[in-house]
């Protein structure tokens, strides 16, 4: 579920606690934790509704239910979902990026991904370079496949996405050193 920057900021501050979407079927469920630009957004409840009370419009960051309904993403004929949300804290990958203790399981996992060491080295030597420019250097025919693999490294706290491109994290540097035989 994509959320606009203003909505995310409202969720972070607690001013926005509801989001509305029109979907064929629910794309999130209660208990989902979404990683976003502000950190984690927790989905507390998901309900199909037929209308939007004025009080809900304010909780969704809109001046009126009419303004909200005019701006709800999704086709007008689809069911309307009311999604209760809350700020769930900082993205846990941020803390993971600097965690260089207990690397054995991470090193073992990266070693099982034959493409990973080369991609880590490439990002380390080319920080802030667009994925479309890095992908061919790494031997990828498709940028989207390259981005998917970088996201796998990001999940392990080894890389960080920047406004343009990526950079390797301290944890990523430590893993690369271990893989190269330098402890």
Secondary structure as UniProt FT lines:
FT   HELIX           5..13
FT   STRAND          18..23
FT   TURN            30..31
FT   STRAND          33..36
FT   TURN            37..38
FT   STRAND          39..49
FT   HELIX           54..59
FT   TURN            60..61
FT   HELIX           65..71
FT   TURN            76..77
FT   STRAND          79..89
FT   HELIX           92..98
FT   HELIX           104..111
FT   TURN            114..115
FT   HELIX           116..125
FT   TURN            127..128
FT   HELIX           131..137
FT   TURN            138..139
FT   HELIX           143..155
FT   TURN            156..157
FT   STRAND          159..161
FT   STRAND          166..168
FT   HELIX           170..179
FT   TURN            180..181
//
